[in-house]
Amino acid sequence: MNTIKQLLTDIEGSYFKEYASLDQEINQLEYFSGHLKRTRDYSTTVFVCITNERRQYINQMRPVKWADGNEQIKGKENQFALIVTEHPIEDPRVTTPQFIVQDSWRFLLEFANKMRQSFKKPVIAITGSAGKTSTRMMITHAFKEEKVLENRGNHNVRFAIPLYLSQLVGDFDVLNLEVSLNALNTYDTGSMSNLIQPDIAIVTSIGEAHLSSLKTTKNVAYYKSKIFDGLKKNGTAIINTDMGAEELAILIQAAEKKTTEIFTYSLYDTSRDVYVLSVEQKKEFCEVGIHFFEQEFKIRLSVPSSGMISNALATLIAIWKIKGDVSACLTTFETFKPLPKILEKHVYPNEPSFTFIDDTHNASLPSMKNAINYFKGVRPFYKGKSILVLGQIADLGNAAEDVHQQVMQELTDVPADYIYGYGENFRKLFNEQNKNDHKYEWFDTLPELTKNIEQHLTNDSIILAKGSVTGSDFHEIDRYIRQISLKEMV
């Protein structure tokens, strides 16, 4: 049992006053009141009051909406086992022990490191331009019989990582974290991999993401390779090789500095440790034949896209490394569901009936290609008109024109009746394409776009929407599609 007294031993700071007992058990830590639920008991929880100043520092001094932690818990102070704060709460009605620190962010880093050093069970860290969230969720789903600590949603930035490491104060069997580039850059303490110290580090992909700041995919690979910085001695590196040769070399070299155990996987390359033998696409799933080291077997994926197949390969290697065998987990892929808006299927049965596949969780060039290929695979299973809707990819900087041109090249053999573009980066490209092929059309607003969709729907139609959540309102397209279905019901 972890008590307040034990946990704060050797941690820089001091108690606000003398407390009768510091033997209260601690099994949780939080720093944001929005995560507190009314019905939950927080008598064993530490609440760390992060100041607005510290929060902006972590955000590289860019403004951020953040209420001071003391204000966040005002009136709720006595619900917790311990409050960590830079500014003592002097209200005599507050009886919860207070631990006063000079810097709440530094306290969090120090506490997170202490929890990590005492955790002896498997730690997984995952990064990549695309696929890290789904791979993390897939691994957690495969370990559903164990108690897994993972990110909430895709909360994976620098500010997030010490929170989850600190939550190891609870009783967990596996720590399974996705890690963004923001958490791997050189700011502040540098790569958060050094804090995580993963036993297994996975890179799911390198592609055209973050180019507004990083300029090239080689730079993306360099920063993503920092996932290996903290890899434990004799740890395991798992790398998707479906990327440029130079980018792959950067990852391999970084991994080799830390370990000799490097496993590779690919959708296409039969020289890798794990690769795909066959894919049989069905309407509701796909059956994938896999070469897995010296074995061959098949799995069924409920979310059938090349990206998800690739994520499944990484997941299988992670399972095998931890459990020594994957046979008991093969059927779990049939029931796996990713986050909302990742190839999320909505079936609207009223006439004209149609299926809407929402893939607007986010977009990079690799994930855009995956979505387009998925559309190609499932299109034959729908008898009605087919519509592919592409929203622009955000955060590309000067590379935006080139990357969106590469997207257009992917569309040459797409069996869609209509292909719609949205966002300024697609305007010129779609308007030029429209001169030769009128199935291409660019739209300025979502109401105009969805009105056009509505006009072309026939029974058993399919619509797939793919695009970024930032830079436009494209991610709201699901709301407009629902309005079409409501009209049908009237």
Salt bridges, closest charged atoms under 4 A:
ASP23 OD1 - LYS5 NZ 3.86
GLU30 OE1 - HIS35 ND1 3.87
GLU30 OE2 - ARG152 NH2 2.47
GLU86 OE2 - ARG54 NE 2.74
ASP91 OD2 - ARG93 NH2 2.84
ASP103 OD1 - ARG54 NE 3.54
GLU146 OE2 - LYS323 NZ 3.73
GLU150 OE1 - ARG136 NH1 2.77
ASP173 OD1 - LYS121 NZ 3.50
GLU178 OE2 - ARG136 NH2 2.64
ASP188 OD1 - ARG106 NH2 2.52
ASP199 OD2 - ARG116 NH2 3.84
GLU246 OE2 - LYS218 NZ 3.66
GLU261 OE1 - LYS321 NZ 2.77
ASP269 OD2 - ARG272 NE 3.15
GLU280 OE2 - LYS282 NZ 2.87
GLU284 OE1 - LYS345 NZ 3.21
GLU287 OE1 - LYS298 NZ 3.92
GLU287 OE2 - ARG300 NE 3.61
GLU344 OE1 - HIS346 NE2 3.76
ASP358 OD2 - LYS341 NZ 3.12
ASP359 OD2 - LYS466 NZ 3.23
ASP395 OD2 - HIS210 ND1 3.33
ASP413 OD1 - LYS376 NZ 2.82
ASP417 OD2 - ARG379 NH2 3.36
GLU424 OE2 - ARG427 NH2 2.74
GLU454 OE1 - LYS487 NZ 3.39
GLU476 OE1 - ARG479 NH2 2.87
ASP478 OD1 - LYS341 NZ 3.17
ASP478 OD2 - ARG482 NH1 3.30
